[in-house]
Amino acid sequence: MHELALCESVLSILQGQAKTQQFDRVKTVWLQVGALSCAAPDALDFCFRAVTAGTLADGARLEVIRTPGQAWCMRCGETVMLGERYDPCPQCGTFEVQVTGGDEMRIKELEVE
């Protein structure tokens, strides 16, 4: 389950920002997760609660913001939206697509004390 490692990285970022920005507690984390990132929101939520127990983010709410997947089709030359990483081009049906967005994960916003 790679969501555990992802949540450990999020916690590391939170701890670093707490030192830099001088806050003591994280109340809410808004996490932007692309549809093509292969990260399951339910697993992220579970792992986030497990990883943050006893830390500055203990009890913090995780809000996952899903962003659509986007790709460029090599056959029809169009930028298309994808729901899953290995979906075909919705225009022409080919699998010759290059992912151009929606595979990222980033902390969008924090609510802290």
GIZITA-V349841 format. One record per residue. RES is the residue in one letter. BURIAL is + if it has 24 or more other C-alpha atoms within 12 Angstrom, else -. D_CENTER is the distance of its C-alpha to the mean C-alpha in Angstrom with 1 decimal. Layout:
# GIZITA-V349841
res:RES burial:BURIAL d_center:D_CENTER
res:RES burial:BURIAL d_center:D_CENTER
This chain:
# GIZITA-V349841
res:M burial:- d_center:14.4
res:H burial:- d_center:11.9
res:E burial:+ d_center:9.6
res:L burial:+ d_center:12.5
res:A burial:- d_center:12.3
res:L burial:+ d_center:8.6
res:C burial:+ d_center:9.8
res:E burial:- d_center:13.0
res:S burial:- d_center:11.5
res:V burial:+ d_center:9.9
res:L burial:+ d_center:13.4
res:S burial:- d_center:15.1
res:I burial:- d_center:13.7
res:L burial:+ d_center:14.8
res:Q burial:- d_center:18.1
res:G burial:- d_center:18.7
res:Q burial:- d_center:18.1
res:A burial:- d_center:20.4
res:K burial:- d_center:23.1
res:T burial:- d_center:22.7
res:Q burial:- d_center:22.4
res:Q burial:- d_center:24.7
res:F burial:- d_center:23.1
res:D burial:- d_center:23.8
res:R burial:+ d_center:21.4
res:V burial:+ d_center:17.9
res:K burial:- d_center:18.1
res:T burial:+ d_center:14.8
res:V burial:+ d_center:11.3
res:W burial:+ d_center:9.3
res:L burial:+ d_center:5.6
res:Q burial:+ d_center:4.6
res:V burial:+ d_center:2.6
res:G burial:+ d_center:5.7
res:A burial:+ d_center:8.4
res:L burial:+ d_center:9.5
res:S burial:+ d_center:6.9
res:C burial:+ d_center:9.0
res:A burial:+ d_center:6.8
res:A burial:+ d_center:8.9
res:P burial:+ d_center:8.3
res:D burial:- d_center:11.8
res:A burial:- d_center:11.5
res:L burial:+ d_center:8.7
res:D burial:+ d_center:11.1
res:F burial:- d_center:14.0
res:C burial:+ d_center:13.0
res:F burial:+ d_center:12.1
res:R burial:+ d_center:15.5
res:A burial:- d_center:17.2
res:V burial:+ d_center:16.0
res:T burial:+ d_center:16.7
res:A burial:- d_center:20.1
res:G burial:- d_center:22.9
res:T burial:- d_center:20.8
res:L burial:+ d_center:20.4
res:A burial:+ d_center:17.4
res:D burial:- d_center:19.5
res:G burial:- d_center:19.3
res:A burial:+ d_center:16.6
res:R burial:+ d_center:14.8
res:L burial:+ d_center:11.0
res:E burial:+ d_center:10.2
res:V burial:+ d_center:7.2
res:I burial:+ d_center:7.6
res:R burial:+ d_center:7.4
res:T burial:+ d_center:8.6
res:P burial:+ d_center:11.3
res:G burial:+ d_center:12.0
res:Q burial:+ d_center:14.9
res:A burial:+ d_center:17.5
res:W burial:+ d_center:21.0
res:C burial:+ d_center:23.8
res:M burial:- d_center:26.4
res:R burial:- d_center:29.1
res:C burial:- d_center:29.0
res:G burial:- d_center:27.5
res:E burial:- d_center:25.2
res:T burial:- d_center:21.6
res:V burial:+ d_center:20.3
res:M burial:+ d_center:17.4
res:L burial:+ d_center:16.1
res:G burial:+ d_center:14.9
res:E burial:+ d_center:14.4
res:R burial:+ d_center:14.3
res:Y burial:- d_center:18.0
res:D burial:+ d_center:19.4
res:P burial:+ d_center:22.4
res:C burial:+ d_center:23.1
res:P burial:+ d_center:23.9
res:Q burial:- d_center:26.8
res:C burial:- d_center:28.7
res:G burial:- d_center:27.3
res:T burial:- d_center:26.9
res:F burial:- d_center:24.2
res:E burial:- d_center:24.7
res:V burial:+ d_center:21.5
res:Q burial:+ d_center:19.5
res:V burial:+ d_center:15.7
res:T burial:- d_center:15.4
res:G burial:+ d_center:12.1
res:G burial:+ d_center:9.0
res:D burial:+ d_center:8.1
res:E burial:+ d_center:6.0
res:M burial:+ d_center:3.1
res:R burial:+ d_center:5.5
res:I burial:+ d_center:7.6
res:K burial:- d_center:9.4
res:E burial:- d_center:12.3
res:L burial:+ d_center:14.2
res:E burial:- d_center:17.3
res:V burial:- d_center:19.6
res:E burial:- d_center:23.3
